[in-house]
């Protein structure tokens, strides 16, 4: 079995939080040699609306992972992709005690293929991509796919 470790370092300082220009929930996340991410709570939870929040990042991870898994299964099946976009929508439910969880996510991939003969297979492969997606496999809520396929002949 192959295993890969991933590391993320989150940092926050009271000194920064006392600066009136910085929201007290705003912090930075460092990942290997990548640019730091500045993250806050979602606006609904009194965070800085101009910053990424954990909920945004979860939806981004699901959408991106599904797309990359989809690219893989399309390549395995000879499907030529022209364009791909997605809109992920997640439902977060809060409980009276302040805890909460995502209860569902819908992905809305809009895929453009080069041949109309590929439409049915291109739609079907979203199920296969979902089975392979590392992030989807790590979630305990349903992830629906409302995919649409368009055709654009290359000329």
VMD Tcl script that builds the backbone (N, CA, C; Angstrom):
set m [mol new atoms 465]
animate dup $m
set s [atomselect $m all]
$s set {name element resname resid chain x y z} {
  {N N UNK 1 A 0.846 -1.182 0.000}
  {CA C UNK 1 A 0.000 0.000 0.000}
  {C C UNK 1 A 0.893 1.249 0.000}
  {N N UNK 2 A 0.556 2.188 -0.823}
  {CA C UNK 2 A 1.283 3.458 -0.917}
  {C C UNK 2 A 0.715 4.437 0.098}
  {N N UNK 3 A 1.604 5.095 0.827}
  {CA C UNK 3 A 1.174 6.139 1.765}
  {C C UNK 3 A 1.984 7.392 1.506}
  {N N UNK 4 A 1.330 8.526 1.606}
  {CA C UNK 4 A 1.983 9.823 1.417}
  {C C UNK 4 A 1.550 10.732 2.551}
  {N N UNK 5 A 2.499 11.340 3.200}
  {CA C UNK 5 A 2.195 12.269 4.285}
  {C C UNK 5 A 2.123 13.694 3.740}
  {N N UNK 6 A 1.140 14.439 4.197}
  {CA C UNK 6 A 0.991 15.852 3.851}
  {C C UNK 6 A 1.072 16.655 5.132}
  {N N UNK 7 A 1.709 17.810 5.071}
  {CA C UNK 7 A 1.854 18.649 6.254}
  {C C UNK 7 A 1.399 20.069 5.958}
  {N N UNK 8 A 0.721 20.645 6.919}
  {CA C UNK 8 A 0.281 22.030 6.863}
  {C C UNK 8 A 0.604 22.641 8.221}
  {N N UNK 9 A 1.075 23.853 8.200}
  {CA C UNK 9 A 1.376 24.551 9.451}
  {C C UNK 9 A 0.499 25.797 9.520}
  {N N UNK 10 A -0.310 25.900 10.582}
  {CA C UNK 10 A -1.157 27.070 10.795}
  {C C UNK 10 A -0.523 27.920 11.894}
  {N N UNK 11 A -0.508 29.255 11.671}
  {CA C UNK 11 A 0.096 30.157 12.656}
  {C C UNK 11 A -0.814 31.360 12.892}
  {N N UNK 12 A -0.967 31.699 14.157}
  {CA C UNK 12 A -1.734 32.859 14.590}
  {C C UNK 12 A -0.989 33.472 15.756}
  {N N UNK 13 A -1.063 34.780 15.906}
  {CA C UNK 13 A -0.410 35.456 17.022}
  {C C UNK 13 A -1.348 36.505 17.599}
  {N N UNK 14 A -1.397 36.569 18.914}
  {CA C UNK 14 A -2.206 37.591 19.585}
  {C C UNK 14 A -1.726 38.981 19.205}
  {N N UNK 15 A -0.435 39.131 18.952}
  {CA C UNK 15 A 0.106 40.442 18.547}
  {C C UNK 15 A -0.560 40.903 17.249}
  {N N UNK 16 A -0.704 39.991 16.296}
  {CA C UNK 16 A -1.354 40.341 15.035}
  {C C UNK 16 A -2.834 40.598 15.240}
  {N N UNK 17 A -3.470 39.806 16.093}
  {CA C UNK 17 A -4.912 39.934 16.330}
  {C C UNK 17 A -5.254 41.262 17.000}
  {N N UNK 18 A -4.317 41.853 17.735}
  {CA C UNK 18 A -4.570 43.141 18.388}
  {C C UNK 18 A -4.502 44.303 17.403}
  {N N UNK 19 A -3.872 44.076 16.262}
  {CA C UNK 19 A -3.803 45.098 15.214}
  {C C UNK 19 A -5.217 45.253 14.655}
  {N N UNK 20 A -5.782 46.451 14.719}
  {CA C UNK 20 A -7.167 46.666 14.282}
  {C C UNK 20 A -7.380 46.357 12.809}
  {N N UNK 21 A -6.306 46.320 12.029}
  {CA C UNK 21 A -6.457 46.018 10.608}
  {C C UNK 21 A -6.547 44.507 10.363}
  {N N UNK 22 A -6.334 43.701 11.412}
  {CA C UNK 22 A -6.360 42.246 11.272}
  {C C UNK 22 A -7.489 41.689 12.132}
  {N N UNK 23 A -8.341 40.881 11.548}
  {CA C UNK 23 A -9.421 40.234 12.284}
  {C C UNK 23 A -8.825 39.186 13.220}
  {N N UNK 24 A -9.351 39.048 14.419}
  {CA C UNK 24 A -8.837 38.104 15.409}
  {C C UNK 24 A -8.906 36.650 14.990}
  {N N UNK 25 A -9.653 36.334 13.959}
  {CA C UNK 25 A -9.740 34.949 13.487}
  {C C UNK 25 A -8.856 34.722 12.266}
  {N N UNK 26 A -8.158 35.746 11.852}
  {CA C UNK 26 A -7.316 35.641 10.661}
  {C C UNK 26 A -5.957 35.065 11.036}
  {N N UNK 27 A -5.497 34.124 10.223}
  {CA C UNK 27 A -4.223 33.456 10.469}
  {C C UNK 27 A -3.591 33.065 9.139}
  {N N UNK 28 A -2.415 32.505 9.198}
  {CA C UNK 28 A -1.760 32.058 7.977}
  {C C UNK 28 A -1.523 30.562 8.028}
  {N N UNK 29 A -1.550 29.958 6.852}
  {CA C UNK 29 A -1.262 28.542 6.686}
  {C C UNK 29 A -0.081 28.428 5.735}
  {N N UNK 30 A 0.865 27.609 6.144}
  {CA C UNK 30 A 2.080 27.392 5.361}
  {C C UNK 30 A 2.122 25.934 4.923}
  {N N UNK 31 A 2.391 25.735 3.634}
  {CA C UNK 31 A 2.444 24.394 3.055}
  {C C UNK 31 A 3.727 24.290 2.240}
  {N N UNK 32 A 4.658 23.480 2.713}
  {CA C UNK 32 A 5.940 23.269 2.039}
  {C C UNK 32 A 6.529 24.589 1.545}
  {N N UNK 33 A 6.902 24.631 0.276}
  {CA C UNK 33 A 7.549 25.810 -0.298}
  {C C UNK 33 A 6.572 26.670 -1.094}
  {N N UNK 34 A 5.304 26.592 -0.760}
  {CA C UNK 34 A 4.285 27.350 -1.477}
  {C C UNK 34 A 4.044 28.689 -0.800}
  {N N UNK 35 A 3.397 29.582 -1.511}
  {CA C UNK 35 A 3.025 30.873 -0.931}
  {C C UNK 35 A 2.063 30.643 0.227}
  {N N UNK 36 A 2.218 31.410 1.304}
  {CA C UNK 36 A 1.295 31.248 2.439}
  {C C UNK 36 A -0.131 31.643 2.051}
  {N N UNK 37 A -1.089 31.006 2.690}
  {CA C UNK 37 A -2.494 31.363 2.533}
  {C C UNK 37 A -2.921 32.132 3.778}
  {N N UNK 38 A -3.615 33.235 3.570}
  {CA C UNK 38 A -4.196 33.956 4.697}
  {C C UNK 38 A -5.653 33.543 4.779}
  {N N UNK 39 A -6.026 33.018 5.937}
  {CA C UNK 39 A -7.338 32.414 6.124}
  {C C UNK 39 A -8.027 33.066 7.319}
  {N N UNK 40 A -9.335 33.162 7.233}
  {CA C UNK 40 A -10.134 33.676 8.334}
  {C C UNK 40 A -11.382 32.809 8.454}
  {N N UNK 41 A -12.187 33.099 9.423}
  {CA C UNK 41 A -13.498 32.460 9.491}
  {C C UNK 41 A -14.362 33.038 8.369}
  {N N UNK 42 A -15.398 32.317 8.001}
  {CA C UNK 42 A -16.355 32.834 7.023}
  {C C UNK 42 A -17.027 34.082 7.599}
  {N N UNK 43 A -17.487 34.956 6.735}
  {CA C UNK 43 A -18.147 36.196 7.168}
  {C C UNK 43 A -19.301 35.903 8.131}
  {N N UNK 44 A -20.040 34.823 7.867}
  {CA C UNK 44 A -21.177 34.454 8.729}
  {C C UNK 44 A -20.744 34.141 10.158}
  {N N UNK 45 A -19.453 33.850 10.323}
  {CA C UNK 45 A -18.925 33.515 11.646}
  {C C UNK 45 A -17.953 34.589 12.138}
  {N N UNK 46 A -18.220 35.823 11.692}
  {CA C UNK 46 A -17.470 37.018 12.120}
  {C C UNK 46 A -16.012 37.011 11.659}
  {N N UNK 47 A -15.781 36.406 10.514}
  {CA C UNK 47 A -14.447 36.415 9.931}
  {C C UNK 47 A -14.304 37.527 8.917}
  {N N UNK 48 A -13.132 37.602 8.335}
  {CA C UNK 48 A -12.821 38.596 7.310}
  {C C UNK 48 A -13.298 38.061 5.961}
  {N N UNK 49 A -14.318 38.671 5.414}
  {CA C UNK 49 A -14.935 38.204 4.162}
  {C C UNK 49 A -13.994 38.275 2.973}
  {N N UNK 50 A -12.901 39.008 3.068}
  {CA C UNK 50 A -11.958 39.126 1.951}
  {C C UNK 50 A -10.928 38.000 1.944}
  {N N UNK 51 A -10.964 37.139 2.951}
  {CA C UNK 51 A -9.980 36.048 3.065}
  {C C UNK 51 A -10.638 34.706 2.762}
  {N N UNK 52 A -9.807 33.748 2.383}
  {CA C UNK 52 A -10.294 32.377 2.243}
  {C C UNK 52 A -10.738 31.891 3.613}
  {N N UNK 53 A -11.669 30.932 3.634}
  {CA C UNK 53 A -12.075 30.327 4.891}
  {C C UNK 53 A -12.062 28.809 4.731}
  {N N UNK 54 A -12.069 28.062 5.822}
  {CA C UNK 54 A -12.000 26.605 5.722}
  {C C UNK 54 A -13.115 25.993 4.872}
  {N N UNK 55 A -14.295 26.588 4.919}
  {CA C UNK 55 A -15.412 26.060 4.127}
  {C C UNK 55 A -15.138 26.241 2.631}
  {N N UNK 56 A -14.617 27.422 2.247}
  {CA C UNK 56 A -14.227 27.646 0.846}
  {C C UNK 56 A -13.200 26.605 0.407}
  {N N UNK 57 A -12.229 26.363 1.287}
  {CA C UNK 57 A -11.128 25.470 0.934}
  {C C UNK 57 A -11.591 24.022 0.814}
  {N N UNK 58 A -12.551 23.610 1.651}
  {CA C UNK 58 A -13.092 22.253 1.522}
  {C C UNK 58 A -13.794 22.094 0.175}
  {N N UNK 59 A -14.642 23.046 -0.187}
  {CA C UNK 59 A -15.332 22.971 -1.483}
  {C C UNK 59 A -14.341 23.023 -2.637}
  {N N UNK 60 A -13.315 23.860 -2.502}
  {CA C UNK 60 A -12.274 23.942 -3.541}
  {C C UNK 60 A -11.564 22.608 -3.694}
  {N N UNK 61 A -11.238 21.975 -2.570}
  {CA C UNK 61 A -10.557 20.681 -2.615}
  {C C UNK 61 A -11.422 19.628 -3.296}
  {N N UNK 62 A -12.705 19.596 -2.965}
  {CA C UNK 62 A -13.609 18.629 -3.595}
  {C C UNK 62 A -13.722 18.864 -5.099}
  {N N UNK 63 A -13.913 20.117 -5.487}
  {CA C UNK 63 A -14.063 20.453 -6.899}
  {C C UNK 63 A -12.782 20.131 -7.678}
  {N N UNK 64 A -11.649 20.533 -7.137}
  {CA C UNK 64 A -10.366 20.301 -7.825}
  {C C UNK 64 A -10.027 18.820 -7.914}
  {N N UNK 65 A -10.239 18.097 -6.820}
  {CA C UNK 65 A -9.919 16.669 -6.819}
  {C C UNK 65 A -10.810 15.921 -7.814}
  {N N UNK 66 A -12.092 16.267 -7.838}
  {CA C UNK 66 A -12.988 15.618 -8.799}
  {C C UNK 66 A -12.531 15.912 -10.233}
  {N N UNK 67 A -12.170 17.172 -10.497}
  {CA C UNK 67 A -11.719 17.531 -11.843}
  {C C UNK 67 A -10.488 16.715 -12.247}
  {N N UNK 68 A -9.506 16.623 -11.361}
  {CA C UNK 68 A -8.287 15.881 -11.717}
  {C C UNK 68 A -8.555 14.390 -11.874}
  {N N UNK 69 A -9.440 13.827 -11.043}
  {CA C UNK 69 A -9.829 12.417 -11.197}
  {C C UNK 69 A -10.579 12.221 -12.509}
  {N N UNK 70 A -11.408 13.195 -12.857}
  {CA C UNK 70 A -12.155 13.134 -14.118}
  {C C UNK 70 A -11.210 13.193 -15.314}
  {N N UNK 71 A -10.226 14.079 -15.266}
  {CA C UNK 71 A -9.236 14.147 -16.348}
  {C C UNK 71 A -8.554 12.791 -16.530}
  {N N UNK 72 A -8.232 12.142 -15.422}
  {CA C UNK 72 A -7.561 10.839 -15.464}
  {C C UNK 72 A -8.438 9.798 -16.153}
  {N N UNK 73 A -9.713 9.674 -15.722}
  {CA C UNK 73 A -10.572 8.642 -16.314}
  {C C UNK 73 A -10.914 8.969 -17.772}
  {N N UNK 74 A -10.993 10.242 -18.107}
  {CA C UNK 74 A -11.232 10.603 -19.511}
  {C C UNK 74 A -10.037 10.196 -20.378}
  {N N UNK 75 A -8.830 10.444 -19.900}
  {CA C UNK 75 A -7.630 10.048 -20.645}
  {C C UNK 75 A -7.590 8.528 -20.812}
  {N N UNK 76 A -7.978 7.788 -19.767}
  {CA C UNK 76 A -8.003 6.326 -19.836}
  {C C UNK 76 A -9.018 5.817 -20.858}
  {N N UNK 77 A -10.043 6.620 -21.122}
  {CA C UNK 77 A -11.128 6.208 -22.023}
  {C C UNK 77 A -11.117 6.922 -23.369}
  {N N UNK 78 A -10.052 7.642 -23.661}
  {CA C UNK 78 A -9.920 8.292 -24.963}
  {C C UNK 78 A -10.863 9.455 -25.192}
  {N N UNK 79 A -11.294 10.108 -24.138}
  {CA C UNK 79 A -12.198 11.249 -24.285}
  {C C UNK 79 A -11.363 12.522 -24.332}
  {N N UNK 80 A -11.513 13.259 -25.412}
  {CA C UNK 80 A -10.770 14.511 -25.578}
  {C C UNK 80 A -11.577 15.661 -24.987}
  {N N UNK 81 A -11.002 16.275 -23.970}
  {CA C UNK 81 A -11.663 17.404 -23.312}
  {C C UNK 81 A -11.183 18.717 -23.908}
  {N N UNK 82 A -12.110 19.650 -24.066}
  {CA C UNK 82 A -11.798 20.978 -24.589}
  {C C UNK 82 A -11.818 22.000 -23.451}
  {N N UNK 83 A -12.772 21.839 -22.550}
  {CA C UNK 83 A -12.959 22.826 -21.487}
  {C C UNK 83 A -13.652 22.156 -20.303}
  {N N UNK 84 A -13.389 22.696 -19.109}
  {CA C UNK 84 A -14.012 22.161 -17.891}
  {C C UNK 84 A -14.172 23.305 -16.909}
  {N N UNK 85 A -15.358 23.446 -16.353}
  {CA C UNK 85 A -15.578 24.391 -15.260}
  {C C UNK 85 A -16.532 23.721 -14.274}
  {N N UNK 86 A -16.525 24.212 -13.058}
  {CA C UNK 86 A -17.372 23.609 -12.038}
  {C C UNK 86 A -17.816 24.681 -11.060}
  {N N UNK 87 A -18.985 24.511 -10.525}
  {CA C UNK 87 A -19.464 25.326 -9.416}
  {C C UNK 87 A -19.868 24.364 -8.313}
  {N N UNK 88 A -19.174 24.436 -7.193}
  {CA C UNK 88 A -19.462 23.564 -6.054}
  {C C UNK 88 A -20.339 24.321 -5.057}
  {N N UNK 89 A -21.366 23.652 -4.577}
  {CA C UNK 89 A -22.282 24.243 -3.604}
  {C C UNK 89 A -22.392 23.279 -2.433}
  {N N UNK 90 A -22.073 23.773 -1.249}
  {CA C UNK 90 A -22.137 22.934 -0.061}
  {C C UNK 90 A -23.140 23.472 0.938}
  {N N UNK 91 A -23.792 22.566 1.645}
  {CA C UNK 91 A -24.742 22.933 2.698}
  {C C UNK 91 A -24.106 22.605 4.042}
  {N N UNK 92 A -23.923 23.637 4.857}
  {CA C UNK 92 A -23.381 23.500 6.199}
  {C C UNK 92 A -24.526 23.706 7.180}
  {N N UNK 93 A -24.747 22.740 8.057}
  {CA C UNK 93 A -25.804 22.864 9.060}
  {C C UNK 93 A -25.180 23.064 10.429}
  {N N UNK 94 A -25.681 24.090 11.133}
  {CA C UNK 94 A -25.219 24.373 12.494}
  {C C UNK 94 A -26.195 23.801 13.507}
  {N N UNK 95 A -25.649 23.330 14.623}
  {CA C UNK 95 A -26.472 22.800 15.715}
  {C C UNK 95 A -26.540 23.840 16.829}
  {N N UNK 96 A -27.532 23.721 17.711}
  {CA C UNK 96 A -27.671 24.701 18.801}
  {C C UNK 96 A -26.427 24.832 19.685}
  {N N UNK 97 A -25.623 23.770 19.787}
  {CA C UNK 97 A -24.434 23.839 20.637}
  {C C UNK 97 A -23.253 24.528 19.953}
  {N N UNK 98 A -23.453 25.010 18.724}
  {CA C UNK 98 A -22.401 25.718 18.005}
  {C C UNK 98 A -21.582 24.831 17.078}
  {N N UNK 99 A -21.751 23.522 17.175}
  {CA C UNK 99 A -21.044 22.634 16.251}
  {C C UNK 99 A -21.799 22.618 14.926}
  {N N UNK 100 A -21.198 22.035 13.937}
  {CA C UNK 100 A -21.854 21.953 12.642}
  {C C UNK 100 A -21.098 21.030 11.722}
  {N N UNK 101 A -21.673 20.788 10.572}
  {CA C UNK 101 A -21.037 19.914 9.586}
  {C C UNK 101 A -21.672 20.155 8.227}
  {N N UNK 102 A -20.892 19.886 7.194}
  {CA C UNK 102 A -21.468 19.850 5.862}
  {C C UNK 102 A -22.366 18.618 5.795}
  {N N UNK 103 A -23.550 18.792 5.239}
  {CA C UNK 103 A -24.482 17.679 5.103}
  {C C UNK 103 A -24.612 17.216 3.663}
  {N N UNK 104 A -24.168 18.059 2.730}
  {CA C UNK 104 A -24.182 17.657 1.323}
  {C C UNK 104 A -23.371 18.662 0.512}
  {N N UNK 105 A -22.898 18.177 -0.624}
  {CA C UNK 105 A -22.218 19.028 -1.600}
  {C C UNK 105 A -22.705 18.623 -2.980}
  {N N UNK 106 A -22.935 19.613 -3.818}
  {CA C UNK 106 A -23.257 19.377 -5.226}
  {C C UNK 106 A -22.156 19.986 -6.068}
  {N N UNK 107 A -21.642 19.197 -7.000}
  {CA C UNK 107 A -20.713 19.707 -8.002}
  {C C UNK 107 A -21.490 19.856 -9.299}
  {N N UNK 108 A -21.205 20.922 -10.017}
  {CA C UNK 108 A -21.899 21.212 -11.274}
  {C C UNK 108 A -20.878 21.356 -12.410}
  {N N UNK 109 A -20.212 20.249 -12.758}
  {CA C UNK 109 A -19.228 20.345 -13.837}
  {C C UNK 109 A -19.906 20.634 -15.180}
  {N N UNK 110 A -19.306 21.548 -15.913}
  {CA C UNK 110 A -19.705 21.825 -17.289}
  {C C UNK 110 A -18.496 21.464 -18.141}
  {N N UNK 111 A -18.640 20.393 -18.900}
  {CA C UNK 111 A -17.528 19.816 -19.643}
  {C C UNK 111 A -17.782 19.973 -21.137}
  {N N UNK 112 A -16.753 20.381 -21.847}
  {CA C UNK 112 A -16.839 20.461 -23.309}
  {C C UNK 112 A -15.933 19.393 -23.898}
  {N N UNK 113 A -16.517 18.564 -24.759}
  {CA C UNK 113 A -15.773 17.513 -25.457}
  {C C UNK 113 A -15.714 17.850 -26.940}
  {N N UNK 114 A -14.842 17.142 -27.656}
  {CA C UNK 114 A -14.639 17.469 -29.069}
  {C C UNK 114 A -15.525 16.670 -30.014}
  {N N UNK 115 A -16.281 15.710 -29.500}
  {CA C UNK 115 A -17.028 14.828 -30.381}
  {C C UNK 115 A -18.352 14.446 -29.710}
  {N N UNK 116 A -19.460 14.583 -30.426}
  {CA C UNK 116 A -20.767 14.283 -29.834}
  {C C UNK 116 A -20.914 12.806 -29.476}
  {N N UNK 117 A -20.114 11.936 -30.096}
  {CA C UNK 117 A -20.151 10.502 -29.764}
  {C C UNK 117 A -19.639 10.250 -28.341}
  {N N UNK 118 A -18.977 11.233 -27.754}
  {CA C UNK 118 A -18.376 11.081 -26.422}
  {C C UNK 118 A -19.312 11.509 -25.286}
  {N N UNK 119 A -20.450 12.077 -25.595}
  {CA C UNK 119 A -21.305 12.679 -24.574}
  {C C UNK 119 A -21.713 11.688 -23.488}
  {N N UNK 120 A -22.274 10.544 -23.859}
  {CA C UNK 120 A -22.757 9.588 -22.862}
  {C C UNK 120 A -21.620 9.075 -21.977}
  {N N UNK 121 A -20.516 8.728 -22.596}
  {CA C UNK 121 A -19.374 8.225 -21.837}
  {C C UNK 121 A -18.811 9.317 -20.927}
  {N N UNK 122 A -18.749 10.539 -21.429}
  {CA C UNK 122 A -18.229 11.657 -20.635}
  {C C UNK 122 A -19.103 11.891 -19.399}
  {N N UNK 123 A -20.407 11.759 -19.533}
  {CA C UNK 123 A -21.314 11.881 -18.386}
  {C C UNK 123 A -21.097 10.742 -17.391}
  {N N UNK 124 A -21.027 9.534 -17.911}
  {CA C UNK 124 A -20.862 8.343 -17.080}
  {C C UNK 124 A -19.562 8.377 -16.262}
  {N N UNK 125 A -18.520 8.943 -16.819}
  {CA C UNK 125 A -17.214 8.930 -16.152}
  {C C UNK 125 A -17.153 9.795 -14.895}
  {N N UNK 126 A -18.145 10.643 -14.677}
  {CA C UNK 126 A -18.167 11.408 -13.421}
  {C C UNK 126 A -18.330 10.467 -12.228}
  {N N UNK 127 A -19.091 9.389 -12.391}
  {CA C UNK 127 A -19.248 8.406 -11.309}
  {C C UNK 127 A -17.909 7.734 -11.001}
  {N N UNK 128 A -17.194 7.377 -12.050}
  {CA C UNK 128 A -15.880 6.752 -11.871}
  {C C UNK 128 A -14.894 7.716 -11.216}
  {N N UNK 129 A -14.923 8.962 -11.641}
  {CA C UNK 129 A -14.034 9.971 -11.050}
  {C C UNK 129 A -14.332 10.143 -9.566}
  {N N UNK 130 A -15.604 10.126 -9.201}
  {CA C UNK 130 A -15.975 10.268 -7.794}
  {C C UNK 130 A -15.417 9.113 -6.959}
  {N N UNK 131 A -15.418 7.903 -7.527}
  {CA C UNK 131 A -14.879 6.743 -6.806}
  {C C UNK 131 A -13.377 6.890 -6.561}
  {N N UNK 132 A -12.681 7.590 -7.442}
  {CA C UNK 132 A -11.230 7.731 -7.333}
  {C C UNK 132 A -10.796 8.951 -6.517}
  {N N UNK 133 A -11.672 9.911 -6.351}
  {CA C UNK 133 A -11.322 11.189 -5.725}
  {C C UNK 133 A -10.948 11.008 -4.259}
  {N N UNK 134 A -9.700 11.332 -3.921}
  {CA C UNK 134 A -9.195 11.184 -2.552}
  {C C UNK 134 A -10.020 12.000 -1.563}
  {N N UNK 135 A -10.364 13.208 -1.937}
  {CA C UNK 135 A -11.081 14.086 -1.015}
  {C C UNK 135 A -12.512 13.593 -0.819}
  {N N UNK 136 A -13.193 13.249 -1.897}
  {CA C UNK 136 A -14.561 12.723 -1.778}
  {C C UNK 136 A -14.576 11.451 -0.926}
  {N N UNK 137 A -13.573 10.612 -1.092}
  {CA C UNK 137 A -13.496 9.378 -0.307}
  {C C UNK 137 A -13.253 9.646 1.172}
  {N N UNK 138 A -12.855 10.843 1.515}
  {CA C UNK 138 A -12.579 11.214 2.906}
  {C C UNK 138 A -13.749 11.910 3.581}
  {N N UNK 139 A -14.819 12.135 2.850}
  {CA C UNK 139 A -15.971 12.883 3.380}
  {C C UNK 139 A -17.063 11.934 3.854}
  {N N UNK 140 A -17.814 12.387 4.851}
  {CA C UNK 140 A -18.901 11.567 5.392}
  {C C UNK 140 A -20.283 12.116 5.018}
  {N N UNK 141 A -20.343 12.860 3.929}
  {CA C UNK 141 A -21.617 13.407 3.458}
  {C C UNK 141 A -21.720 13.119 1.963}
  {N N UNK 142 A -22.938 13.097 1.434}
  {CA C UNK 142 A -23.108 12.803 0.006}
  {C C UNK 142 A -22.577 13.932 -0.878}
  {N N UNK 143 A -21.986 13.516 -1.996}
  {CA C UNK 143 A -21.495 14.457 -2.999}
  {C C UNK 143 A -22.196 14.107 -4.307}
  {N N UNK 144 A -23.057 14.994 -4.746}
  {CA C UNK 144 A -23.831 14.788 -5.976}
  {C C UNK 144 A -23.105 15.462 -7.142}
  {N N UNK 145 A -23.320 14.917 -8.329}
  {CA C UNK 145 A -22.726 15.488 -9.537}
  {C C UNK 145 A -23.845 15.805 -10.513}
  {N N UNK 146 A -23.968 17.060 -10.851}
  {CA C UNK 146 A -24.977 17.521 -11.803}
  {C C UNK 146 A -24.235 18.009 -13.054}
  {N N UNK 147 A -23.651 17.053 -13.741}
  {CA C UNK 147 A -22.776 17.369 -14.873}
  {C C UNK 147 A -23.579 17.687 -16.135}
  {N N UNK 148 A -22.997 18.562 -16.929}
  {CA C UNK 148 A -23.519 18.870 -18.256}
  {C C UNK 148 A -22.363 18.734 -19.238}
  {N N UNK 149 A -22.670 18.236 -20.425}
  {CA C UNK 149 A -21.649 18.050 -21.452}
  {C C UNK 149 A -22.034 18.854 -22.682}
  {N N UNK 150 A -21.073 19.602 -23.196}
  {CA C UNK 150 A -21.252 20.345 -24.449}
  {C C UNK 150 A -20.268 19.775 -25.465}
  {N N UNK 151 A -20.537 20.042 -26.730}
  {CA C UNK 151 A -19.660 19.602 -27.806}
  {C C UNK 151 A -19.137 20.826 -28.555}
  {N N UNK 152 A -17.845 20.822 -28.793}
  {CA C UNK 152 A -17.232 21.873 -29.604}
  {C C UNK 152 A -16.273 21.200 -30.569}
  {N N UNK 153 A -16.622 21.253 -31.828}
  {CA C UNK 153 A -15.766 20.659 -32.842}
  {C C UNK 153 A -14.537 21.552 -33.047}
  {N N UNK 154 A -13.377 20.932 -32.968}
  {CA C UNK 154 A -12.138 21.688 -33.208}
  {C C UNK 154 A -11.970 21.849 -34.728}
  {N N UNK 155 A -11.687 23.042 -35.141}
  {CA C UNK 155 A -11.487 23.261 -36.581}
  {C C UNK 155 A -10.383 24.227 -36.805}
}
mol reanalyze $m
mol bondsrecalc $m
mol representation Tube
mol addrep $m
